[in-house]
Each structure stands twice: as structure tokens, then as C-alpha cells.
Amino acid sequence: MPDAPPPGGGHTESGLLEPVATVVRFLYRMALASLAIGAAGLLAGTQPGPLWGGAQLCAESRSTFNTDGSTGMFAPDAGVEVTTRPSYCTDHADGAQRLFHFAGSFPSWLLVLGVLYLLNRLIKGAARDGVFTSRTAILLRAVGWWLLLGCLFAEAVEAAAHAALLATLAQDYTFSAGSWLGAWQPPYARVLTALGILTFARIMRAGVAMRKDLEGTV
């Protein structure tokens, strides 16, 4: 049986979900629209929308290089060394390059879309049944696991795609395990956020169990 809502009903707790409920609904709809527009543009070869960018395809190196001294208005002072990260761009990307470019950003958008979907379900269920329920705790745990595993998977795929794309744009740069590791950027903030969500979900489940025990003794 579903958990009974607390005294006053679940609707009295809907205010606890604001303003995050409104923001999540808005962002979820925007993300769906952006994916639809971007997918249509990818098929048409125009790449519209914020996800895929414009017609020009660019990839920035994730390694820094020393400049050759031609720094123009950014000339360094005495004893100062200047480093830069070159960006490789082409107006004539082939199918493989467009695929690598797509794979270099799509996993993160899929991760965000999944988080927004789970949060949207969580908020709807909490508004209907109450915030402090087993269902809310389970969905919150699902958000945590999706974010934790998803951010690691997304970064691994995007780093591989980024390294593969650079190998097609830069001379003397080959795709290898070393170039993949060099492009990989550990998602520390998202991992810590996911662990915090999982911890809070455990606390909520313990609180729900304690409430059931108290209700059973009254």
C-alpha cells in the first residue's frame, strides 16, 4: 500500500517543493525542445540550437602550450611565460567529425535530461502523496545513482569523442589511451553532489521508517 500522506494531505506540502518544482518543469520542457530541434538540425545538416552549435565545428585542446613570443597586445612582462590552448575549427566537417562532435556533448545533455525527468516524477509524486514518503525517498535515491553513474559514463564517452575529433583536426595527434586520459576531466562536483543526494535519500528513508513506527505505537 502507498504511504498515507501526513495530516492535512499531500497538497498542503506542495509549497515545500517551490520554487524548485516550477524551475524543474520549465527546464525539463526546454531540454526536450532543445533536443528535438538539435536532432532535426543534425539530420538536415544545419546543426541549429544550443546543443550542436553553428555550421563551424571546433574542438579546443585540453592541453596548454607555450607561445612562440608573438602575443600581440598580450605581450608578457619580463620573466613571465605565456601559455595557450589552441582551438581547431573547420567549415567542412565530414560525417565522422560531426559524429565525434555530437558524441562530445550529447551524453551530458542526456544526463541532465534524465535528472530533470526523475526530479519531475519525484515532484509530481511528492505533491500528490506527500513529501515524506517511501516513494519520494526511492525516487531521490534514483536521482543520486543516475547522477553518480551517469556523470562518470558521460565524461568517459565525451573525453573519447573529444580525443578522436582532435585526432582528425590536428597533425601529429593520434587517438590512443593516453590521449583519452589527457582529455578526461574528473567530474568532482557532480560526484560529490550525487553522493550528497544518496546520503539525503538514506536519511529520508530512515525518517519515513521512524514515522511509521511512531504511527504504529499511537
Residue pairs with C-beta under 8 A, 6 or more apart in sequence:
2 129
2 133
2 135
3 129
3 130
3 133
3 134
3 135
3 208
3 212
4 130
5 13
5 129
5 130
5 133
6 13
6 130
6 132
9 130
10 126
10 127
10 128
10 129
10 130
10 131
11 127
13 126
13 127
13 130
13 131
14 21
14 127
16 131
17 123
17 126
17 127
17 131
20 119
20 123
21 123
21 127
24 116
24 119
24 120
24 123
25 120
25 123
27 116
28 113
28 116
28 117
28 119
28 120
31 109
31 112
31 113
31 116
32 113
34 49
34 50
34 51
34 109
35 51
35 109
35 113
37 48
37 49
38 47
38 48
38 49
38 50
38 51
38 52
40 48
41 47
41 48
41 49
41 52
42 52
42 98
42 102
46 55
47 53
47 54
47 55
47 98
51 105
51 106
51 109
52 101
52 102
52 105
55 91
56 89
56 90
56 91
57 89
57 90
57 91
57 93
57 97
57 98
57 101
58 87
58 88
58 89
58 90
59 87
59 88
59 89
59 101
59 104
59 162
59 165
59 166
59 169
60 85
60 86
60 87
60 88
61 85
61 86
61 87
61 88
61 166
61 170
62 85
62 162
62 182
62 183
62 185
63 85
63 182
64 83
64 84
64 85
65 83
65 84
65 85
65 86
66 81
66 82
66 83
67 82
67 83
67 84
71 82
74 82
76 82
88 166
88 169
88 170
90 97
90 169
93 101
96 168
97 165
97 168
97 169
100 161
100 162
100 164
100 165
100 168
101 161
101 165
102 161
103 157
103 158
103 160
103 161
104 158
104 161
104 162
104 165
105 158
107 150
107 153
107 154
107 155
107 157
107 158
108 154
108 158
110 150
110 154
111 146
111 147
111 150
111 151
111 154
114 146
114 150
115 143
115 146
115 147
115 150
118 139
118 142
118 143
118 146
119 143
121 139
122 136
122 139
122 140
122 143
125 133
125 135
125 136
125 139
126 133
126 136
129 135
129 136
130 136
132 204
132 207
132 208
132 211
133 208
134 205
134 208
136 204
137 201
137 204
137 205
137 208
138 201
138 205
140 197
140 200
140 201
140 204
141 197
141 198
141 201
141 202
141 205
143 197
143 201
144 194
144 195
144 197
144 198
144 201
145 194
145 198
147 190
147 193
147 194
147 197
148 190
148 191
148 194
148 195
148 198
151 187
151 190
151 191
151 194
152 187
152 191
154 187
155 184
155 185
155 186
155 187
156 184
159 180
159 181
159 183
159 184
159 185
160 180
160 183
162 183
163 175
163 176
163 179
163 180
163 182
163 183
164 175
166 173
166 179
166 183
167 173
167 174
167 175
167 179
173 179
